[in-house]
Amino acid sequence: MVLVLEAEGAAVAPAAPAAAPVTAPAASAPAPAAAVASAAPAASAASGPIEVHVPDIGDFKDVAVIEVFVKPGDTIKVEQSLITVESDKASMEIPSSAAGVLKELKVKLGDKVNIGDLLAILEGTVAAAAPVVSAAASAAAPVAAVASTASAASSTVVSAAASVAAPAHAPGASTLGLPHASPSVRKFARELGVPLEEVKGSGSKGRITQDDVQAFTKSVMAGATQTKAQAAKGSGGGDGAALGLIPWPKVDFAKFGPIERKELGRIKKISGANLLRNAIMIPAVTNHDDADITELEAFRVSTNKENEKSGIKVTMLAFLIKACVAALKKYPEFNSSLDGDALVYKNYWHIGFAADTPNGLMVPVIKDCDKKGVLQISQEMSELAKKARDGKLGPAEMTGATFTISSLGGIGGKYFTPIINAPEVAILGVCKSTMEPVWDGKQFVPRLMLPLSLTWDHRVIDGAAAARFNAYLGQILSDFRRVLL
Ligand code: CAO
């Protein structure tokens, strides 16, 4: 161990041997491995300025300081991590070999350090022990040597800790409120930009594992979890400063009458953040049109009569899904996604449908709609809608959509402007069909007309293509035989 102690005064811990000044090599002269081994069993207690040096960290030279956990004035415990260093093979935390108040930190982020370098000067009580270097599990051979040094010294750490009431460095213990995680997991999280303090650890003593970081990332990507930063940016209470907007109005509503304040539910918070991003980032345009569904509705009603006993009810939305698949195949850019400067065309047709649930809007996805009939789609839709309302949809049932339909047909209204569900590039809104007088060239005839509202991303789709898409959709809905052409 490379530790310079200039202890003054009497020993505080009777259990430990009196701390006669322990000499150690100067910072510029790295200690040989033998010195480390001989110093390891010693546990001592004293007070006064204490120098903490970089211990034997194996075959590491000029390793960069990538994290600094402490600052002058902090009370440091034995084995408390001071910094993390990183080489091209691994990263590891360097713990303090003594306890006391940090007077001076001799390194800063980006510095390169070696065995024996002076790290810090502490003042106060000292309990010296061989530091346990917490190394990344994935580290190569040199770190294995360090690990064995660490385990050899661990009993010393415990006895020293007992004498100064400083807990031994537990791998899962928090360091100054930092999340419990190994250096390799910290590094992994840092590379992904994952806020480690928001990840729940599943390891022993709540330690965060690599799997926890991966699961957190997946959950954020699926929209099931929101980071604090996302929530702050996405909430209606966000001040819009990032967009250069004037501040959100702050009104004391209670001044004008009685009020009741209710926090938004989890789903509303998540969907709100997604909707805001999509509304702001997509140059969206909506085309409105009408489709004549007179014959289709008659067919739907007769099909339902025929299938009364099966318990499967065919809804207009199931026909719309099939009609949309046909239109998406004819106009493939509507089934694509932007990826930087490239357009990704998907050769699968998974259709999402907006479902109104007591907790907020959810979008279950029916996979491979091109391969399924209207009856199967109806059945899956009713099962997924029920699951959504019961709050039982799994992430796999809400991901992978290539196009979305939002139907308010069962409720009412004429047209609306749905917001595109990124990274999709279009969404179809449908309202309630009504019987309307339509001119057939000779006379007005009553026809059942379905209002369509197609919102599209103008970066990918042009107005003419959108008008063609709607017109083709209308043709299919008025005569489904066209799908066969
Ligand atoms: N025109 C006229 N009637 C329609 C219709 C339409 N376009 N679409 C459905 N209906 C009728 C149905 O035939 C049914 O009538 P009957 O009970 O007499 O047969 C009734 O309206 C109720 O239909 P439904 O809404 O239960 O079924 P659906 O398949 O049309 O829709 C679902 C299912 C899950 C999409 C729907 O229940 C839902 O949640 N819609 C809301 C979606 C939403 O909130 N969108 C807005 C997103 S933006 O905030």
Residues whose N, C-alpha, C, O or C-beta is under 5 A from the ligand:
A	BS01	CAO	T315 M316 L317 A354 A355 D356 A385 S406 S407 L408 G409 G410 C431 K432 S433
